[in-house]
């Protein structure tokens, strides 16, 4: 956990003569189920993590916003009144982007100093980018003496990621970062942007994040390719069902009826999305009923579809899931996030954790270049601001 006193001392060392006034906490997220459904108008079921990104912020006398990241060991500066276009280093596009989006929203960013320190693994599929966007936006709003409605803030952060980081993400990451609730998952309808906080009755279970340490970069990966493949499949379906707006409206029977008109790859991509949307609905119902074994079975189904049909897993993620399946007391496991690396999430009885760790050390760490890092997480509240 981040020590606030140490964060303040570090701020003073980096920015002599400037005092921190605000601290911000912006959580990472674990998507429990509902992967690659958000940009298809489907449902997602994430939770805000107990691990978070922290920002210490204070006003400055010049005309600059200076941002230091402990993860990169770098400081970047840009004019508060005109953040400018995307540039280098790449990570700086997130604070620069939210400053520009705030300006477009009618908020006048004020000069200041921001120190960013994060417990959220970078490139781990647990939304370090959304935490960075929301954390910086809240710090800049606090320095400007203003606030935004949470949904408006989430949409602003998403635009920053689209325009400044080049990642055409859906709305899930930013929404859960601002709307998370302790002890709950968030069932989000990505078409209507309506949501429901669903109790997460873990009882004698826990959620374990397994970080493969395989980095993924969605902005330059296969993410846009999958979006194009989904659109291509949708066009086939619309020839028979012109009323269909997105894959959200497609049933398995409708998709099978046009299967012979599609190439196999396009069909597989669409099949994952259509069935994943249904799995997510069923998973939310399983949580409402407290049926964690059923929830775990749906997690496995999601992973196998993501790996076999959607093609966004990797050998490391597949190995984690297979190893977890062989450990007594594990209910379910799946990759989480956009894929091509990052983290898996495991739902297990608390007493099964030592056996899972031992199995990963024995069967995973010997096979791959980097050992699997395992840590427990819990459903936490969304982003918050505190005055020092």
C-alpha positions in Angstrom: 0.0 0.0 0.0 1.1 3.5 -0.7 2.4 5.5 2.2 1.0 9.1 2.0 3.8 10.5 4.0 6.5 9.0 1.8 4.6 10.3 -1.3 4.5 13.8 0.1 8.2 13.7 0.9 9.0 12.5 -2.6 6.9 15.3 -4.0 8.8 17.9 -2.1 12.1 16.4 -3.2 11.1 16.5 -6.9 9.4 19.9 -6.9 11.4 22.1 -4.4 9.4 25.1 -3.2 6.0 23.5 -4.1 3.7 22.0 -1.5 1.2 19.2 -2.3 -2.3 20.1 -1.5 -4.3 17.2 -2.9 -4.0 13.4 -3.2 -6.0 11.3 -5.6 -6.6 7.5 -5.6 -7.6 6.0 -8.9 -8.1 2.2 -8.9 -7.1 -0.4 -11.4 -9.7 -2.8 -12.6 -10.3 -6.4 -13.1 -12.9 -7.4 -15.6 -14.5 -10.5 -14.2 -16.1 -11.5 -17.5 -17.3 -9.8 -20.7 -14.2 -9.3 -22.8 -14.1 -7.5 -26.1 -17.9 -7.0 -25.8 -17.7 -3.3 -24.9 -17.1 -2.0 -28.5 -19.9 -4.3 -29.7 -22.5 -2.6 -27.5 -22.5 -5.6 -25.1 -22.3 -6.1 -21.3 -19.2 -6.1 -19.2 -18.7 -7.0 -15.5 -15.6 -5.4 -14.0 -14.7 -4.4 -10.5 -12.4 -1.7 -9.2 -9.3 -3.2 -7.6 -7.8 -2.5 -4.2 -4.6 -1.8 -6.0 -4.6 1.8 -7.3 -2.6 4.7 -8.8 -1.9 7.6 -6.6 -1.3 11.3 -7.5 0.0 14.0 -5.2 -0.7 17.5 -6.6 0.1 21.1 -5.8 -0.2 24.5 -7.5 2.7 26.2 -9.2 3.6 29.8 -9.8 4.6 29.4 -13.5 2.4 28.6 -16.5 3.3 24.8 -16.7 1.8 21.5 -15.6 4.8 19.3 -14.7 4.1 15.6 -14.2 6.5 13.0 -12.8 6.0 9.2 -13.1 7.8 7.0 -10.6 7.2 4.1 -12.9 9.2 5.6 -15.7 11.5 7.9 -13.7 10.6 10.8 -15.9 9.2 14.3 -15.6 7.3 16.0 -18.5 6.0 19.6 -18.7 3.5 21.3 -20.9 1.7 24.7 -20.8 -1.5 24.5 -18.7 -3.3 26.8 -21.2 -2.3 24.7 -24.3 -1.2 21.1 -23.7 -0.4 20.7 -27.3 -0.6 17.5 -29.5 0.5 14.0 -28.6 4.2 13.6 -28.3 7.0 11.8 -26.5 7.5 10.1 -24.1 4.4 8.1 -24.9 3.1 7.9 -21.3 2.9 11.7 -21.2 0.1 11.6 -23.7 -2.3 10.5 -20.9 -1.9 13.5 -18.6 -1.5 15.8 -21.7 -4.6 14.3 -23.2 -6.8 14.8 -20.2 -5.6 18.4 -19.8 -6.7 19.1 -23.4 -10.0 17.3 -22.9 -10.7 19.3 -19.8 -9.9 22.5 -21.7 -12.4 21.5 -24.4 -15.0 20.9 -21.6 -14.6 24.5 -20.5 -12.4 23.7 -17.5 -9.3 25.9 -17.4 -6.4 23.7 -16.2 -4.2 25.6 -13.7 -0.4 25.3 -13.5 0.7 22.7 -11.1 2.9 19.8 -10.2 1.8 16.1 -10.2 3.6 13.1 -8.8 2.2 9.8 -10.0 3.0 6.5 -8.2 1.1 3.3 -9.0 0.5 -0.1 -7.6 -1.3 -1.1 -10.8 0.9 -3.3 -13.1 1.7 -1.4 -16.4 0.5 -3.3 -19.4 -1.0 -6.0 -17.3 -4.5 -5.8 -18.6 -5.9 -4.3 -15.4 -6.4 -0.8 -16.9 -3.3 1.2 -15.7 -4.1 3.6 -18.5 -7.6 4.5 -17.3 -6.3 4.9 -13.7 -3.6 7.3 -15.1 -6.2 9.3 -17.0 -8.8 9.5 -14.2 -6.1 10.2 -11.6 -4.6 13.0 -13.6 -8.0 14.5 -14.5 -9.1 14.5 -10.9 -5.9 16.1 -9.8 -6.2 18.8 -12.4 -9.8 19.4 -11.5 -8.9 19.8 -7.9 -6.2 22.3 -8.7 -8.7 24.3 -10.8 -11.3 24.2 -8.0 -13.8 22.3 -10.1 -15.5 18.9 -10.4 -17.2 16.9 -13.1 -20.1 14.3 -12.9 -18.5 10.8 -12.8 -20.0 9.7 -16.1 -18.9 12.9 -17.8 -15.4 12.4 -16.3 -15.2 8.8 -17.6 -16.2 9.9 -21.1 -13.6 12.6 -21.1 -10.9 10.2 -20.0 -11.9 7.8 -22.8 -11.7 10.6 -25.4 -8.1 11.3 -24.1 -7.2 7.7 -24.7 -8.7 7.7 -28.2 -7.1 10.9 -29.4 -3.8 11.0 -27.5 -2.9 7.4 -27.0 -4.4 6.0 -30.2 -6.3 3.2 -28.4 -9.9 2.8 -29.6 -11.0 1.4 -26.3 -14.6 1.0 -25.1 -16.1 2.7 -22.1 -15.6 0.0 -19.4 -12.2 0.9 -18.0 -12.9 4.6 -17.3 -16.5 3.8 -16.0 -15.4 1.3 -13.4 -12.5 3.5 -12.3 -14.9 6.3 -11.3 -18.0 4.2 -10.4 -16.5 1.3 -8.5 -18.1 0.3 -5.2 -16.5 -1.8 -2.5 -17.8 -5.4 -2.4 -19.5 -5.1 -5.7 -18.9 -5.7 -9.4 -20.4 -3.3 -12.0 -22.7 -4.7 -14.7 -22.4 -2.1 -17.4 -24.5 -1.9 -20.5 -22.1 -0.4 -23.0 -24.9 0.6 -25.4 -27.0 2.6 -23.0 -24.3 3.3 -20.4 -26.7 2.2 -17.7 -25.2 0.2 -14.9 -26.0 -1.9 -11.8 -23.8 -2.5 -8.8 -24.0 -6.3 -8.3 -22.9 -7.7 -4.9 -19.8 -9.9 -5.1 -20.4 -12.5 -2.4 -17.0 -14.0 -2.0 -17.5 -15.5 1.4 -14.7 -18.1 1.8 -13.3 -17.3 -1.7 -10.8 -14.8 -2.9 -9.8 -13.3 -6.2 -6.2 -13.7 -7.2 -4.5 -11.8 -10.0 -1.8 -13.7 -11.8 0.5 -11.3 -13.7 2.4 -13.1 -16.5 4.7 -10.2 -16.9 4.1 -10.3 -20.7 3.5 -6.7 -21.7 0.8 -5.8 -24.1 0.3 -2.5 -25.9 -3.3 -2.2 -27.1 -2.8 1.0 -29.1 -0.4 -0.8 -31.5 -1.7 -4.3 -31.2 -4.5 -6.4 -32.7 -7.2 -4.5 -30.9 -8.3 -2.4 -33.9 -8.0 -5.6 -36.1 -10.6 -7.3 -33.9 -12.9 -4.3 -34.2 -12.7 -4.5 -38.0 -13.4 -8.2 -38.0 -16.5 -7.7 -35.9 -17.8 -5.0 -38.2 -17.2 -7.3 -41.2 -19.2 -10.0 -39.6 -22.0 -7.6 -38.8 -22.3 -6.5 -42.4 -23.0 -10.2 -43.4 -25.7 -10.4 -40.8 -27.3 -7.1 -41.8 -27.9 -8.4 -45.3 -30.6 -10.7 -43.8 -31.4 -8.7 -40.6 -31.0 -5.0 -41.6 -32.5 -4.0 -38.2 -29.4 -5.2 -36.4 -27.3 -2.4 -35.0 -24.4 -4.3 -33.5 -23.4 -7.8 -32.5 -25.3 -7.1 -29.2 -28.5 -7.7 -31.3 -27.3 -11.0 -32.8 -28.3 -14.4 -31.5 -26.3 -17.6 -32.0 -29.0 -18.9 -34.3 -28.8 -15.7 -36.5 -25.0 -16.0 -36.7 -25.1 -19.7 -37.6 -27.6 -18.9 -40.4 -25.0 -16.8 -42.2 -22.0 -18.9 -41.3 -21.4 -20.3 -44.8 -21.3 -16.7 -46.2 -18.4 -15.8 -43.9 -14.8 -16.9 -43.7 -14.1 -19.1 -40.7 -12.0 -16.4 -38.9 -14.7 -13.7 -39.1 -17.3 -16.2 -37.9 -15.2 -17.2 -34.9 -14.6 -13.6 -33.9 -18.4 -12.9 -34.0 -19.2 -16.2 -32.2 -17.0 -15.2 -29.3 -18.7 -11.8 -28.9 -22.3 -13.1 -29.2 -21.7 -15.9 -26.7 -19.6 -13.7 -24.4 -22.4 -11.3 -24.1 -24.7 -14.1 -23.0 -22.1 -15.5 -20.6 -21.8 -12.0 -19.0 -25.6 -11.8 -18.4 -25.5 -15.3 -16.8 -22.5 -14.5 -14.7 -24.3 -11.4 -13.2 -27.3 -13.6 -12.4 -25.0 -16.2 -10.8 -23.6 -13.5 -8.5 -27.0 -12.3 -7.6 -27.9 -15.9 -6.6 -24.5 -16.4 -4.8 -23.7 -19.3 -7.1 -19.9 -19.0 -7.3 -19.3 -22.4 -8.8 -21.4 -21.5 -11.8 -19.6 -18.1 -12.0 -16.4 -20.0 -12.1 -17.6 -22.3 -14.9 -18.5 -19.2 -16.9 -15.0 -17.8 -16.4 -13.5 -20.9 -17.9 -15.9 -20.7 -20.8 -14.9 -17.1 -21.4 -11.2 -17.9 -21.5 -11.5 -20.8 -23.9 -13.6 -18.6 -26.2 -11.1 -15.7 -26.0 -8.2 -18.1 -26.7 -9.8 -20.4 -29.3 -12.3 -18.1 -31.1 -11.1 -14.6 -30.6 -7.4 -15.2 -30.7 -6.3 -12.8 -28.0 -4.7 -15.0 -25.5 -1.0 -16.2 -25.4 0.8 -19.3 -24.2 1.5 -17.8 -20.8 -2.2 -16.9 -20.1 -3.3 -20.3 -21.3 -0.8 -22.0 -19.0 -2.0 -20.1 -16.0 -5.6 -21.1 -16.7 -4.7 -24.8 -17.3 -2.6 -24.9 -14.1 -5.4 -23.3 -12.1 -7.9 -25.8 -13.4 -5.8 -28.6 -11.9 -5.8 -27.2 -8.4 -8.5 -28.4 -6.0 -10.6 -25.5 -4.6 -10.3 -23.3 -7.7 -13.7 -22.4 -9.1 -12.6 -20.6 -12.3 -9.9 -18.7 -14.1 -9.6 -16.6 -17.2 -7.5 -14.0 -18.9 -8.6 -10.5 -18.1 -8.1 -7.3 -20.2 -7.5 -6.9 -23.9 -5.2 -9.9 -24.1 -1.8 -10.7 -25.8 -0.3 -10.9 -22.3 -1.1 -9.2 -19.0 -3.0 -10.9 -16.2 -5.3 -13.8 -15.5 -7.9 -13.7 -12.7 -8.5 -16.8 -10.5 -11.5 -17.4 -8.3 -10.5 -19.8 -5.5 -11.3 -21.0 -2.0 -9.0 -19.2 0.4 -7.3 -22.4 1.5 -6.4 -23.2 -2.1 -4.1 -20.3 -2.5 -0.9 -22.0 -1.3 -1.5 -24.9 -3.6 -2.1 -22.6 -6.6 1.1 -20.7 -5.8 3.1 -23.9 -5.6 1.6 -25.2 -8.8 2.5 -22.0 -10.7 6.0 -22.1 -9.3 6.4 -25.7 -10.3 4.7 -25.8 -13.7 4.7 -22.2 -14.9 7.9 -20.5 -13.7 10.1 -23.2 -15.1 8.5 -23.0 -18.6 8.5 -19.2 -19.2 11.1 -16.4 -19.1 9.4 -14.5 -16.3 7.8 -15.9 -13.1 4.1 -15.4 -12.5 3.4 -12.8 -9.9 0.4 -13.6 -7.7 -1.5 -11.2 -5.5 -4.9 -11.0 -4.0 -7.3 -8.2 -4.7 -10.8 -7.2 -3.6 -13.6 -5.1 -5.0 -12.9 -1.5 -3.9 -14.4 2.0 -4.3 -13.9 4.1 -7.4 -11.5 7.1 -7.7 -11.5 9.7 -4.9 -9.8 13.0 -4.0 -8.6 14.1 -0.6 -7.2 17.5 0.6 -4.1 17.3 2.6 
